[in-house]
Amino acid sequence: MKKPLVTMLLMMATVAIQPLALPSLAAGQAAAPQQKKEIKDPAEYNAYVNAVQQADPKAKATALQSFLQTYPNSVMKTDAMELLMAAYQQAGDQQNMLQTAQQIIQVEPNNVRALALLAYTYRMMALQTGNKDNAAQAAQYGQKGLTALQVIQKPAEVSDADFEKLKKETQIIFDGAAGFGALNTKDYATAQKDFEDGVNLAGANASFLDVYQLALADLEANPVNPKGLWYIAHAAATAPNDQAKKQLGDYGRKKYNKFHGSEQGWPELLTAAAASPTPPQGFTVAPAPPPPSPAEQAADLVKSKEVKDMSFAEWQLVLSSGNQDAADKVWNTIHDKQIQLVAFVISASRTKLELAGSTDDNDAHKADITVTMATPIPAAKVPKEGATVQFQAAPDTYTPNPFMMNMKDGELPGVAAAPAHKPAGAHKKPAAQ
């Protein structure tokens, strides 16, 4: 069974995963700018400082839990919860980390640090397991995070530079999670926008995973977005190991060949894209010229090949092409002429054969030839469905679309006609005396 796109090359995705690191800031809320926070109770202050200064993540988590239980209404409640979330992350306690992050957004729905951690973690979990629910969760938190970024206010104790850094880093995470969710549901247009926003914002620091999945969103879409050829070339050049480089290189080369019509220019694209995750302004790849129309193919065929040397499939192409001049040339050559052909049996009776003369129609179990036999076939010799049969008959009429050639005077070489039925009571004529 073919694997979903988002679980393709899972080994590469897991290699690329890095622990999430965000600036240690308290995100603002969708409200007026906050005043600088200050703990006035000395006991509360000492408990908070003691918890924050713990070096061991598990000890810090225990101390912060104790602080929150003792001072549930502290002005530092959100800060302490964020620090607790980070301590669980450092300790490798994913369950408690996610639980704490969810508790934070219950208290402060637009806390971008908690939303970013949730969006990132669920995306990684979905990559590792292929779980669609996790992918949907990642998309949900990604979208919530992008909305939160539009309304949060800078806390008083945070510098402008640090606040802008937090917003940029979390937006990249949210764009990646939202794009991943859209890719998982094959909403390629949304995935393209979200991933491209994040990759452009990250610039030279764009992650391998975001660039790779942006390439998938571009190249699996219909129509293909040629910028995806740059992204897949960059992903192939910067993949984390040789196996991944080969897989992505093969995938990109095939997509390039299909879009461009040849591999000319692909090696140069690989070299150029290695230097930057984002394509230069105006980048594109010339698409392959459109294939000739059936009418053009028919005209070329009758010019290059004698009708008698054409296969049945080629006759079918010409007669159904809409090119009347070419069709007349073929039909006038074969009409009413006894012709030997080989075809696949769709159905058969003693007087009529329904046949597929082309491989495509046989694969579709669809007849394109109807043969009326000159005389009934002996019952024991009637061809079986699915058999290959050699026959001869004369083309009589045809319909171009859906294509059907009606042939008359059919015979099966080597098969004698069934004897004529003798009416009851008939007598053998005596021999001449």
LUMVOGU-672477 format. One line per field, with one value per residue (C-alpha): residue number from 1; x, y, z. Coordinates in steps of 0.02 Angstrom, whole numbers. Example, Ala and Ser with C-alpha at 12.3 -4.5 7.8 and 13.67 -1.06 7.14 Angstrom:
i [1	2]
east [615	684]
north [-225	-53]
up [390	357]
***
This chain:
i [1	2	3	4	5	6	7	8	9	10	11	12	13	14	15	16	17	18	19	20	21	22	23	24	25	26	27	28	29	30	31	32	33	34	35	36	37	38	39	40	41	42	43	44	45	46	47	48	49	50	51	52	53	54	55	56	57	58	59	60	61	62	63	64	65	66	67	68	69	70	71	72	73	74	75	76	77	78	79	80	81	82	83	84	85	86	87	88	89	90	91	92	93	94	95	96	97	98	99	100	101	102	103	104	105	106	107	108	109	110	111	112	113	114	115	116	117	118	119	120	121	122	123	124	125	126	127	128	129	130	131	132	133	134	135	136	137	138	139	140	141	142	143	144	145	146	147	148	149	150	151	152	153	154	155	156	157	158	159	160	161	162	163	164	165	166	167	168	169	170	171	172	173	174	175	176	177	178	179	180	181	182	183	184	185	186	187	188	189	190	191	192	193	194	195	196	197	198	199	200	201	202	203	204	205	206	207	208	209	210	211	212	213	214	215	216	217	218	219	220	221	222	223	224	225	226	227	228	229	230	231	232	233	234	235	236	237	238	239	240	241	242	243	244	245	246	247	248	249	250	251	252	253	254	255	256	257	258	259	260	261	262	263	264	265	266	267	268	269	270	271	272	273	274	275	276	277	278	279	280	281	282	283	284	285	286	287	288	289	290	291	292	293	294	295	296	297	298	299	300	301	302	303	304	305	306	307	308	309	310	311	312	313	314	315	316	317	318	319	320	321	322	323	324	325	326	327	328	329	330	331	332	333	334	335	336	337	338	339	340	341	342	343	344	345	346	347	348	349	350	351	352	353	354	355	356	357	358	359	360	361	362	363	364	365	366	367	368	369	370	371	372	373	374	375	376	377	378	379	380	381	382	383	384	385	386	387	388	389	390	391	392	393	394	395	396	397	398	399	400	401	402	403	404	405	406	407	408	409	410	411	412	413	414	415	416	417	418	419	420	421	422	423	424	425	426	427	428	429	430	431	432	433]
east [0	65	114	41	153	179	250	365	548	505	685	737	604	655	838	793	695	778	717	613	702	616	672	634	501	326	211	82	-106	-234	-253	-169	20	61	145	309	272	328	305	277	264	442	395	316	467	589	488	486	672	713	613	687	865	854	981	908	752	660	699	646	481	446	486	378	233	247	253	95	1	50	23	-111	-151	28	66	201	79	95	283	297	188	297	453	369	328	510	573	467	534	713	676	603	431	325	158	173	248	96	-24	57	55	-132	-161	-69	-180	-334	-274	-199	-270	-148	11	118	255	134	45	212	266	100	103	283	266	107	187	338	227	128	288	352	190	90	-56	-181	-257	-88	-70	-241	-191	-32	-133	-257	-124	-31	-185	-221	-42	-50	-209	-130	18	-100	-164	-31	45	225	250	326	478	524	632	570	708	668	483	509	624	489	358	469	522	347	272	393	335	151	170	257	124	-20	62	94	-88	-145	-21	-87	-262	-195	-250	-99	-143	-153	3	99	52	89	254	313	273	378	522	532	529	666	771	941	894	742	733	761	591	495	584	556	371	349	423	294	152	212	254	105	-18	-108	-47	131	210	383	457	442	583	699	641	662	835	884	813	909	1070	1052	969	1041	1115	1164	1009	896	997	975	788	754	869	780	609	660	740	583	471	588	592	402	376	516	512	694	829	925	963	930	1113	1136	979	1044	1205	1119	986	1114	1165	993	827	731	734	792	664	577	637	544	573	510	371	378	288	111	95	24	-164	-245	-279	-95	-40	-156	-86	92	50	-28	120	250	171	74	-102	-69	79	-17	-77	-260	-224	-152	-306	-411	-309	-331	-515	-559	-443	-562	-444	-565	-435	-325	-475	-537	-366	-365	-547	-542	-393	-469	-657	-733	-561	-533	-405	-321	-305	-268	-378	-436	-606	-725	-875	-918	-1063	-1077	-1123	-1039	-874	-849	-662	-532	-405	-299	-212	-290	-466	-425	-361	-525	-621	-703	-740	-684	-722	-884	-866	-1018	-969	-996	-1063	-1094	-944	-957	-1011	-853	-745	-822	-677	-678	-685	-509	-432	-325	-401	-341	-479	-512	-656	-699	-722	-899	-938	-863	-909	-768	-820	-837	-739	-813	-768	-903	-835	-929	-896	-792	-695	-579	-435	-423	-598	-723	-896	-1033	-1133	-1295	-1448	-1550	-1736	-1838	-1900	-1771	-1705	-1536	-1542	-1506	-1348	-1364	-1388]
north [0	172	275	450	592	656	490	470	472	459	421	590	682	604	640	822	842	955	1002	1160	1310	1478	1637	1628	1762	1780	1807	1944	1930	2008	2156	2320	2314	2237	2327	2255	2108	2115	1992	2088	1944	1894	1712	1701	1788	1668	1517	1579	1619	1451	1360	1459	1432	1242	1173	998	998	872	968	1130	1051	991	1162	1253	1135	1171	1359	1353	1249	1367	1529	1491	1676	1738	1878	1760	1616	1615	1637	1492	1382	1423	1380	1218	1175	1206	1102	955	975	974	821	729	717	747	701	828	956	946	945	1102	1189	1153	1220	1380	1414	1383	1526	1630	1576	1681	1620	1596	1499	1364	1362	1347	1201	1112	1144	1086	932	868	893	790	656	644	626	489	389	439	478	590	651	718	804	885	942	1018	1113	1171	1241	1315	1412	1468	1527	1628	1711	1746	1832	1960	2017	1989	2139	2157	2130	2280	2183	2121	2220	2261	2155	2003	2021	2029	1878	1781	1828	1780	1612	1563	1616	1499	1358	1400	1412	1243	1158	1234	1190	1013	990	1054	941	792	825	863	1045	1092	1276	1309	1207	1304	1472	1422	1336	1474	1608	1514	1474	1653	1720	1600	1639	1555	1472	1382	1204	1055	985	1144	1158	974	979	1142	1050	912	1039	1117	959	850	988	994	1098	1084	1241	1248	1334	1163	1104	1228	1175	990	1023	1116	978	847	946	976	813	741	581	498	389	540	637	496	475	659	677	537	608	784	724	628	777	893	777	761	949	1007	865	817	815	956	1087	975	955	1144	1171	1052	1153	1322	1272	1200	1377	1443	1371	1507	1531	1695	1823	1768	1587	1465	1310	1304	1176	1042	1088	1020	851	851	840	679	766	814	639	567	683	635	450	441	538	425	252	151	107	-78	-69	13	-80	-85	40	160	141	177	333	402	357	437	588	712	731	685	683	561	455	446	388	244	196	197	79	-50	-37	-199	-282	-449	-414	-530	-465	-527	-464	-501	-579	-475	-586	-713	-812	-927	-781	-628	-581	-429	-395	-272	-236	-118	-153	0	-58	-234	-166	-72	-230	-130	-192	-88	-219	-309	-455	-535	-709	-769	-934	-992	-1054	-1233	-1224	-1311	-1184	-1024	-921	-896	-725	-658	-768	-701	-742	-728	-690	-614	-503	-353	-180	-124	31	125	256	373	411	299	202	44	-44	-159	-300	-427	-597	-650	-812	-900	-973	-1161	-1175	-1257	-1184	-1276	-1391	-1321	-1380	-1514	-1484	-1623	-1750	-1702	-1847	-1872	-1850	-2013	-2028	-2006	-2168]
up [0	-46	105	133	77	252	308	159	206	390	431	363	461	626	594	563	725	852	1028	1021	1095	1116	1205	1392	1389	1455	1307	1320	1310	1195	1312	1358	1387	1555	1699	1762	1876	2057	2201	2362	2486	2540	2568	2397	2321	2403	2348	2169	2164	2244	2110	1967	2026	2029	1904	1889	1776	1885	2044	1959	1904	2082	2156	2028	2058	2243	2211	2101	2229	2370	2274	2144	2120	2108	1987	1921	1892	1701	1710	1832	1721	1571	1670	1728	1547	1499	1646	1591	1415	1478	1583	1433	1515	1361	1439	1581	1462	1347	1494	1566	1397	1381	1557	1510	1360	1468	1578	1437	1267	1167	1253	1099	1188	1246	1077	987	1096	1066	878	860	971	888	717	769	846	684	583	696	702	548	665	574	736	790	621	645	820	750	620	751	867	719	665	843	859	698	761	930	849	775	945	1079	1166	1223	1411	1498	1558	1382	1262	1088	1009	1115	1082	894	905	997	868	721	794	845	678	587	701	676	487	483	590	493	327	385	433	264	174	271	203	27	39	-64	-91	97	130	-2	75	255	219	102	231	360	244	180	358	413	259	263	428	356	420	307	356	310	142	103	145	49	-101	-79	-70	-233	-330	-282	-325	-491	-577	-512	-442	-523	-369	-288	-401	-315	-142	-178	-252	-94	15	-84	-69	118	174	335	263	100	89	108	-20	-146	-113	-130	-279	-371	-329	-382	-544	-595	-555	-650	-801	-803	-788	-903	-1028	-1001	-867	-950	-817	-666	-614	-623	-520	-386	-374	-369	-243	-121	-75	-25	34	-60	-249	-326	-381	-539	-531	-641	-746	-924	-941	-1073	-1234	-1240	-1325	-1501	-1512	-1574	-1740	-1756	-1708	-1840	-1974	-1929	-1926	-2099	-2169	-2090	-2105	-2231	-2174	-2203	-2084	-1942	-1789	-1742	-1601	-1730	-1841	-1688	-1648	-1825	-1844	-1675	-1691	-1771	-1919	-2057	-2197	-2103	-2051	-2231	-2289	-2164	-2186	-2376	-2366	-2247	-2280	-2344	-2353	-2266	-2128	-2005	-1827	-1652	-1510	-1332	-1304	-1201	-1238	-1372	-1444	-1593	-1707	-1632	-1549	-1439	-1440	-1376	-1512	-1405	-1241	-1158	-1198	-1142	-976	-959	-1010	-1149	-1325	-1474	-1610	-1645	-1767	-1848	-1902	-2080	-2011	-1833	-1735	-1671	-1489	-1428	-1521	-1456	-1380	-1193	-1110	-1083	-1218	-1359	-1527	-1707	-1831	-1999	-2051	-2158	-2078	-2115	-2011	-1863	-1734	-1680	-1501	-1407	-1534	-1607	-1769	-1836	-1944	-2050	-2127	-1979	-1978	-1855	-1957	-1933	-1859	-1976	-1983	-1893	-2007	-2070	-1973	-2067	-2054	-1976	-2104	-2236	-2337	-2416	-2603	-2689	-2786	-2972	-3065]
***
